Amino acid sequence: HICPRVHIYGKDCAGATVDSFFWNNLQFEDGEPYTWKPDTFNNWKRSFTITTKLATCKQVYVMLGYSLAYQRILVIDDFQISQSTTFPPTGAPTYSPTKAKEIVP
């Protein structure tokens, strides 16, 4: 592969070390199927979950361009890690009239 991978390495974790490898997950760009162009800047995007095991690590390394051939040079223009969290739709269970014994206004 010419497309670089990202390697997430967790050290000093509860249990064993954590090794995760990620390929580009970008499917489309500008409405066209995405293809890696080795001689220009490319976009790279991947979502991943911080597992319970990775969260216990005292040191976490992010290695960019992992598995590129040594004769290649990887130029990085912008790098960002962002948090994405999901929340339950409501704080309390929704009232279900079909399960109630009496109608509650």
N, C-alpha and C positions, 0 to 999 in steps of 0.2 A: 504494500500500500504506500502511496505517496502522501496521502492525507495523514496528518499527525494525530496521535492519540494524546489524551490527558491521563496522567497516572496520579491517583490519590493514594498516598501512603501514610498510614497511621502507625505510630511507634509508641511504645510504652502504654499499651492498651490493656484492658481487663481481658485476660486470656492470651490470644495471639495477636500478631500484627495484622493490619488491614491493608490489603492490596486491591484496588479497584481500577480498572482501565476503561476508558470511554472513547468511542469513536464519535465523529460528528453526527449529530442527529438532525441536521437541517435538511428537510425534504424538498422544499421549494423556495425559490428566491425570485422575486419579480414575476410570479405566476408560472415560472418554468422549473422543470426538474433540476435540482441542484447538482452540479458536477464540480469537483475540485480542479482548480486551475493552478498547476505547480509554479507558474512564472509570474504570478501577480498576487495581490492581496485577496484573501478569501474570508468569508464569514464562517464562524464556527460556533455552534450552539449545542448545549446539552444540559438537560435537567437530571439531577440525581438526588437521591434521598440520603440524608445523614442517618445512618443506621445507629441503633443503640450501641453496637460494638464500636463504631467509629467515634461516637460521642464520648466514650471512655478514654480515648487516646490522649496522652499528655502532649504529644507532638504530632502535627499533621502537615505533610508536605504536598504541594501541588506541583507536579512536574509537567511542563508544557512541551509539546513536540516529541513526546516519548515515541520511540520506534522509528524516527526518521533516519534515513541513511546518513552516515557521517559526512558525506560530501555535500549535503544540503544545508542551507542556512535558513533558519526560521526567524523572520522579522515580525515582531508583535507590535501592533499599533495601539491596541486598547485591550485591556483585560479587566473583567468584572465578575465578581461572585456576588450574587444577590440572594436574599432570603425570600422564600415563598411559603406561606403558611395557610392552611385551610382551617376554617372554623365551622362548628355546627351551625345549621341555619337558624336555630332559635336557642335561647338559653334554657327554656323549659319545654317539656313535652307539649305537643299540640293537642288540644282537646278533641276527642273523637266521639261524636254523638252516637255512632252506631254501637259503641261499647258501653255507653252510660245507661244507668237504670232510670235516670230522670233527666229531663231536659234542663240544661243550665243556660241561662241567658248570657 
